[in-house]
């Protein structure tokens, strides 16, 4: 329950939450009708999808799923001040609420592989 309260508080403040797996609670499995769930596969050739469009003002649950080995496993999201590693078989989730017109870019540590989430 403490993890869920932390997620709710962080979401209300508009900051990201990083978890090893999807939270088990109000936001899991689409229980929050406004949540936008996006999965990004982290492969040996980069991120798929690498370009994502979401609706502004609605929470985004961006889940990175490790499927291969490359520098793409080291994910950096500067706008959210988040950096983490996601290995094959692992999932890492970041929760944030984008503003209209905001683009949240992510990239590997070497900036070889890139992706972005754009709010419309």
C-alpha positions as CSV (number, residue, x, y, z in Angstrom):
1,X,0.0,0.0,0.0
2,X,2.9,2.4,0.7
3,X,4.2,1.9,-2.8
4,X,0.7,2.9,-4.2
5,X,0.5,5.9,-2.0
6,X,3.9,7.0,-3.2
7,X,2.8,6.6,-6.8
8,X,-0.4,8.6,-6.3
9,X,1.5,11.4,-4.5
10,X,4.2,11.5,-7.2
11,X,1.5,11.5,-9.9
12,X,-0.3,14.3,-8.3
13,X,2.9,16.3,-8.2
14,X,3.6,15.5,-11.9
15,X,6.8,13.6,-11.3
16,X,7.9,10.2,-12.5
17,X,7.9,7.0,-10.5
18,X,10.3,4.2,-11.3
19,X,9.3,0.6,-10.4
20,X,10.8,-2.8,-11.2
21,X,7.3,-4.0,-12.2
22,X,3.9,-2.4,-12.7
23,X,2.4,-1.2,-9.5
24,X,-0.3,-3.4,-8.1
25,X,-3.1,-1.1,-7.3
26,X,-5.3,1.6,-8.8
27,X,-3.1,2.2,-11.8
28,X,-2.4,-1.4,-12.7
29,X,-4.1,-3.1,-15.7
30,X,-6.0,0.0,-16.8
31,X,-8.1,0.5,-13.6
32,X,-7.4,4.2,-13.9
33,X,-9.6,5.1,-16.9
34,X,-7.4,8.1,-17.7
35,X,-4.1,6.2,-17.7
36,X,-2.3,5.7,-21.0
37,X,-0.3,2.4,-20.9
38,X,2.7,2.3,-23.3
39,X,5.2,-0.6,-23.6
40,X,8.6,0.0,-25.2
41,X,10.6,-3.1,-26.1
42,X,14.3,-2.8,-25.4
43,X,16.1,-4.9,-28.0
44,X,19.6,-5.4,-29.4
45,X,18.6,-3.0,-32.2
46,X,17.1,-0.2,-30.0
47,X,13.6,0.8,-28.8
48,X,10.3,-0.3,-30.4
49,X,8.3,1.7,-30.8
50,X,10.7,4.6,-30.7
51,X,8.1,7.3,-31.4
52,X,5.0,7.5,-29.2
53,X,2.1,9.9,-29.3
54,X,0.0,10.4,-26.1
55,X,-2.8,12.7,-24.9
56,X,-1.7,15.7,-22.8
57,X,-2.9,16.0,-19.2
58,X,-3.4,12.2,-18.8
59,X,-1.0,10.0,-16.8
60,X,1.4,7.9,-18.9
61,X,2.6,4.6,-17.7
62,X,5.7,4.0,-19.8
63,X,7.0,0.5,-19.4
64,X,10.4,-0.6,-20.8
65,X,10.7,-4.4,-21.3
66,X,14.1,-5.9,-21.8
67,X,14.2,-8.2,-24.8
68,X,17.9,-8.1,-25.8
69,X,21.4,-6.9,-25.0
70,X,22.9,-3.6,-26.2
71,X,23.6,-0.2,-24.9
72,X,19.8,0.4,-25.2
73,X,19.5,-1.4,-21.9
74,X,20.8,1.7,-20.2
75,X,17.9,4.1,-20.4
76,X,18.2,7.9,-19.8
77,X,15.1,10.2,-19.6
78,X,16.6,13.7,-19.0
79,X,13.3,15.6,-18.8
80,X,12.2,13.3,-15.9
81,X,15.7,13.1,-14.4
82,X,15.6,9.3,-14.6
83,X,18.3,6.8,-15.6
84,X,18.1,3.1,-15.1
85,X,19.1,-0.3,-16.5
86,X,16.6,-2.8,-17.9
87,X,18.0,-6.3,-18.6
88,X,16.4,-9.1,-20.7
89,X,13.4,-10.4,-18.8
90,X,13.0,-7.2,-16.7
91,X,10.4,-4.5,-16.8
92,X,10.9,-0.9,-15.6
93,X,8.0,1.6,-15.4
94,X,8.0,5.4,-15.4
95,X,4.9,7.3,-14.7
96,X,4.4,10.9,-15.7
97,X,1.7,13.4,-16.8
98,X,2.8,15.3,-19.9
99,X,1.7,18.8,-20.8
100,X,0.3,19.7,-24.2
101,X,3.1,20.0,-26.8
102,X,5.7,18.4,-24.4
103,X,8.2,15.9,-25.8
104,X,9.9,13.5,-23.4
105,X,13.0,12.0,-25.1
106,X,14.8,8.9,-24.0
107,X,18.0,7.4,-25.2
108,X,20.7,4.9,-24.4
109,X,23.8,5.9,-22.5
110,X,25.8,6.3,-25.7
111,X,22.9,8.2,-27.5
112,X,23.0,5.7,-30.3
113,X,19.4,4.6,-29.8
114,X,16.7,7.2,-29.2
115,X,13.0,7.5,-28.7
116,X,10.4,10.0,-27.7
117,X,7.0,10.5,-26.2
118,X,5.0,13.5,-27.6
119,X,1.9,14.8,-26.0
120,X,-0.8,16.3,-28.2
